[in-house]
Amino acid sequence: MGYCQIEPSIMALPVPGSPLYLRNDLPGLVMAAVSEVTSNTKAPFDLALMAALTAGSIALQGAVDVQAPTGVRTPVSIMTFALAESGERKTAVEKHFLSGLRTFQGEQKEKYRKEMADWKLNQEAWSDSLKAKKRALSRKGADREEFLEILKEMSAEVPIEPTSPTFLYDDTTISALLQRMHEGSKNAALVSSEGGTIFKGHAFRSLPVLNSLWSGSDCSIERSTTGSIEIVDGRLTISVSVQPGVMREFIERKGDEARDIGFWARALIFTPISTQGARFEFGGKPGHDAMERFNERIIELLRLSVDDDTQGFVRQVITFEESLEPYWLAICNAIEREINQGGRFENMKDHASKLADNIARVAALISCLEYGLGHPIRREALDAAISICMYCSDNFSRLFNALPQPIQDAETLLAWLGRFSLRGIRYMKKNRIMQYGPSCVRKKSRLDAALDWLVISRKLVVGRYEKTSYVDLMPWAQYEPYRMMQEVAYGY
């Protein structure tokens, strides 16, 4: 399926590619929802994909864990980060994919308000009864043992305060989030469209706790002023969109420390190519059928993970089809091999150590969103997860391995140009790239350096027609002078 095929005999990792190629690897419901939102909002495909996975993680983390063919069992919670400039319509995308979650949370809060009203009445009645018994015991002159026995009986009957059902938190601090997980729902999500909560203030101090929650470990935080916080069997999904400049500033300040403790190794990093400048309107009413079906599935899955202590709720374990075991071993061995000197992960051993975990988690999310909980993970879901995680791996490499700026610009430009070549456009004016292309190459010096690198790499050809410089997006194909004149002079 697509470029991510891996055969056990070959044991070769897929070559990372543009997020555009992910489209061919997503199963039906996920693909339909992502495509519909992308079409309606004109936002980058990556942002919609990330939001879909985030919604799935929030809905499923309380209901299931995933077990790899090697027997390793992990949560399905994911941490995603999108590096996107302002104006990419992140909020609009999240509104679509989180609407089912917010609807469900609203229903739970309404139920909670009624339960709280009943609890307050019961609490008041219990308190009055306790006071009456105390007065009766005092008048009777009861001894200390009888007094304590009655109080013990009353304490066993104290009304239990309902737990807050809030699980979705927007732009709150990590400290406040952990406190609320301690007091309320142990399955929570932090969603930030501006990234400030993670990269500012004292949030860094809590990153080891986030690591533990990602791994499914219990957490205990000792505080001298507000008391200790304990989170048992908790799950946390994180989805943050941040401007690249804010991310770079954070990496310069705290990036090494955050990476040393393994925080970034656990993250899935998306770097969407901007659609600004190409968000044209063609009329027609937007469709919403796919998103309606997607959100119905989200609510259906959420109902399975509502805490129900009276029934001893236990998470279901999602496994892979037995036939996928050799395939999974090939993936794990390929990752391990690439850690060696000269390998892809030579300088990213931390990232490589969590990569198989993330592939399993994403595969489980896609499988459950597509087919429900009663089915093992199939090959198509695993292939889609490999495509997504290897794309995120490529982004991790660019972000932390500090590739030379011309190479980074070249990769960004090539991904942007890929949208046009897929539409059958071959020749494009250089001036158009400088005017409408990615922001990083809108300066002549950086565009020239990026194009030089792509020409050397034989991925593009730069030519000239009369006084106009143009780029050939298909240098491997036979030169077409008439088509070039048409597209350069009258089109692109």
ChimeraX attribute file (.defattr): number of C-alpha atoms within 10 A of each C-alpha:
attribute: neighborCount
match mode: 1-to-1
recipient: residues
	/A:1	13
	/A:2	13
	/A:3	15
	/A:4	23
	/A:5	15
	/A:6	19
	/A:7	14
	/A:8	16
	/A:9	9
	/A:10	9
	/A:11	18
	/A:12	18
	/A:13	21
	/A:14	17
	/A:15	12
	/A:16	19
	/A:17	18
	/A:18	20
	/A:19	20
	/A:20	17
	/A:21	17
	/A:22	23
	/A:23	20
	/A:24	13
	/A:25	21
	/A:26	24
	/A:27	17
	/A:28	14
	/A:29	18
	/A:30	23
	/A:31	19
	/A:32	18
	/A:33	24
	/A:34	28
	/A:35	18
	/A:36	19
	/A:37	27
	/A:38	18
	/A:39	15
	/A:40	16
	/A:41	17
	/A:42	21
	/A:43	23
	/A:44	24
	/A:45	22
	/A:46	23
	/A:47	27
	/A:48	27
	/A:49	25
	/A:50	26
	/A:51	24
	/A:52	27
	/A:53	22
	/A:54	26
	/A:55	24
	/A:56	31
	/A:57	29
	/A:58	30
	/A:59	30
	/A:60	30
	/A:61	26
	/A:62	30
	/A:63	23
	/A:64	25
	/A:65	20
	/A:66	28
	/A:67	20
	/A:68	23
	/A:69	19
	/A:70	10
	/A:71	9
	/A:72	10
	/A:73	19
	/A:74	20
	/A:75	29
	/A:76	31
	/A:77	33
	/A:78	26
	/A:79	24
	/A:80	21
	/A:81	23
	/A:82	25
	/A:83	22
	/A:84	23
	/A:85	19
	/A:86	14
	/A:87	11
	/A:88	19
	/A:89	20
	/A:90	23
	/A:91	14
	/A:92	15
	/A:93	25
	/A:94	21
	/A:95	13
	/A:96	21
	/A:97	27
	/A:98	21
	/A:99	17
	/A:100	23
	/A:101	20
	/A:102	16
	/A:103	13
	/A:104	18
	/A:105	18
	/A:106	14
	/A:107	11
	/A:108	15
	/A:109	15
	/A:110	12
	/A:111	12
	/A:112	17
	/A:113	13
	/A:114	11
	/A:115	14
	/A:116	16
	/A:117	12
	/A:118	15
	/A:119	16
	/A:120	13
	/A:121	12
	/A:122	16
	/A:123	16
	/A:124	13
	/A:125	14
	/A:126	17
	/A:127	15
	/A:128	12
	/A:129	13
	/A:130	17
	/A:131	12
	/A:132	12
	/A:133	16
	/A:134	16
	/A:135	12
	/A:136	12
	/A:137	16
	/A:138	12
	/A:139	9
	/A:140	9
	/A:141	11
	/A:142	13
	/A:143	10
	/A:144	9
	/A:145	9
	/A:146	12
	/A:147	15
	/A:148	12
	/A:149	11
	/A:150	14
	/A:151	15
	/A:152	11
	/A:153	10
	/A:154	15
	/A:155	12
	/A:156	9
	/A:157	10
	/A:158	14
	/A:159	17
	/A:160	10
	/A:161	13
	/A:162	15
	/A:163	13
	/A:164	16
	/A:165	22
	/A:166	20
	/A:167	21
	/A:168	19
	/A:169	17
	/A:170	14
	/A:171	16
	/A:172	14
	/A:173	17
	/A:174	21
	/A:175	13
	/A:176	11
	/A:177	20
	/A:178	22
	/A:179	16
	/A:180	19
	/A:181	23
	/A:182	18
	/A:183	14
	/A:184	17
	/A:185	20
	/A:186	21
	/A:187	26
	/A:188	26
	/A:189	27
	/A:190	22
	/A:191	23
	/A:192	22
	/A:193	21
	/A:194	20
	/A:195	20
	/A:196	19
	/A:197	21
	/A:198	23
	/A:199	18
	/A:200	12
	/A:201	10
	/A:202	13
	/A:203	14
	/A:204	18
	/A:205	12
	/A:206	14
	/A:207	18
	/A:208	15
	/A:209	20
	/A:210	23
	/A:211	20
	/A:212	16
	/A:213	21
	/A:214	23
	/A:215	19
	/A:216	20
	/A:217	18
	/A:218	14
	/A:219	19
	/A:220	13
	/A:221	13
	/A:222	10
	/A:223	9
	/A:224	6
	/A:225	6
	/A:226	8
	/A:227	9
	/A:228	12
	/A:229	17
	/A:230	17
	/A:231	23
	/A:232	15
	/A:233	13
	/A:234	23
	/A:235	29
	/A:236	30
	/A:237	26
	/A:238	22
	/A:239	23
	/A:240	23
	/A:241	26
	/A:242	21
	/A:243	16
	/A:244	16
	/A:245	12
	/A:246	16
	/A:247	21
	/A:248	15
	/A:249	12
	/A:250	16
	/A:251	17
	/A:252	10
	/A:253	12
	/A:254	14
	/A:255	16
	/A:256	14
	/A:257	13
	/A:258	18
	/A:259	16
	/A:260	12
	/A:261	13
	/A:262	18
	/A:263	22
	/A:264	23
	/A:265	23
	/A:266	23
	/A:267	23
	/A:268	24
	/A:269	26
	/A:270	25
	/A:271	24
	/A:272	24
	/A:273	26
	/A:274	24
	/A:275	19
	/A:276	17
	/A:277	10
	/A:278	10
	/A:279	12
	/A:280	9
	/A:281	8
	/A:282	6
	/A:283	6
	/A:284	6
	/A:285	7
	/A:286	11
	/A:287	12
	/A:288	14
	/A:289	11
	/A:290	19
	/A:291	22
	/A:292	16
	/A:293	14
	/A:294	25
	/A:295	24
	/A:296	14
	/A:297	20
	/A:298	26
	/A:299	18
	/A:300	16
	/A:301	23
	/A:302	21
	/A:303	14
	/A:304	18
	/A:305	20
	/A:306	16
	/A:307	18
	/A:308	10
	/A:309	8
	/A:310	6
	/A:311	7
	/A:312	8
	/A:313	14
	/A:314	13
	/A:315	16
	/A:316	16
	/A:317	16
	/A:318	24
	/A:319	19
	/A:320	23
	/A:321	14
	/A:322	11
	/A:323	11
	/A:324	16
	/A:325	15
	/A:326	14
	/A:327	18
	/A:328	21
	/A:329	16
	/A:330	20
	/A:331	23
	/A:332	19
	/A:333	15
	/A:334	18
	/A:335	22
	/A:336	16
	/A:337	17
	/A:338	18
	/A:339	18
	/A:340	13
	/A:341	10
	/A:342	9
	/A:343	13
	/A:344	17
	/A:345	20
	/A:346	15
	/A:347	16
	/A:348	18
	/A:349	17
	/A:350	19
	/A:351	21
	/A:352	21
	/A:353	18
	/A:354	15
	/A:355	24
	/A:356	18
	/A:357	23
	/A:358	25
	/A:359	23
	/A:360	29
	/A:361	26
	/A:362	27
	/A:363	27
	/A:364	33
	/A:365	32
	/A:366	27
	/A:367	27
	/A:368	23
	/A:369	26
	/A:370	19
	/A:371	16
	/A:372	14
	/A:373	20
	/A:374	10
	/A:375	14
	/A:376	18
	/A:377	25
	/A:378	19
	/A:379	17
	/A:380	16
	/A:381	23
	/A:382	26
	/A:383	22
	/A:384	25
	/A:385	26
	/A:386	28
	/A:387	29
	/A:388	31
	/A:389	24
	/A:390	21
	/A:391	24
	/A:392	23
	/A:393	23
	/A:394	19
	/A:395	18
	/A:396	20
	/A:397	18
	/A:398	16
	/A:399	17
	/A:400	16
	/A:401	11
	/A:402	10
	/A:403	12
	/A:404	9
	/A:405	14
	/A:406	21
	/A:407	18
	/A:408	15
	/A:409	22
	/A:410	23
	/A:411	18
	/A:412	22
	/A:413	22
	/A:414	18
	/A:415	17
	/A:416	20
	/A:417	19
	/A:418	16
	/A:419	14
	/A:420	15
	/A:421	15
	/A:422	10
	/A:423	8
	/A:424	11
	/A:425	19
	/A:426	21
	/A:427	26
	/A:428	23
	/A:429	22
	/A:430	23
	/A:431	16
	/A:432	13
	/A:433	20
	/A:434	18
	/A:435	13
	/A:436	15
	/A:437	23
	/A:438	22
	/A:439	17
	/A:440	17
	/A:441	23
	/A:442	16
	/A:443	11
	/A:444	12
	/A:445	10
	/A:446	17
	/A:447	22
	/A:448	16
	/A:449	17
	/A:450	23
	/A:451	24
	/A:452	18
	/A:453	18
	/A:454	21
	/A:455	16
	/A:456	10
	/A:457	10
	/A:458	12
	/A:459	15
	/A:460	19
	/A:461	19
	/A:462	18
	/A:463	14
	/A:464	12
	/A:465	13
	/A:466	7
	/A:467	6
	/A:468	12
	/A:469	14
	/A:470	22
	/A:471	24
	/A:472	21
	/A:473	21
	/A:474	17
	/A:475	16
	/A:476	11
	/A:477	9
	/A:478	7
	/A:479	11
	/A:480	10
	/A:481	10
	/A:482	9
	/A:483	13
	/A:484	23
	/A:485	15
	/A:486	12
	/A:487	17
	/A:488	22
	/A:489	14
	/A:490	8
	/A:491	12
	/A:492	20
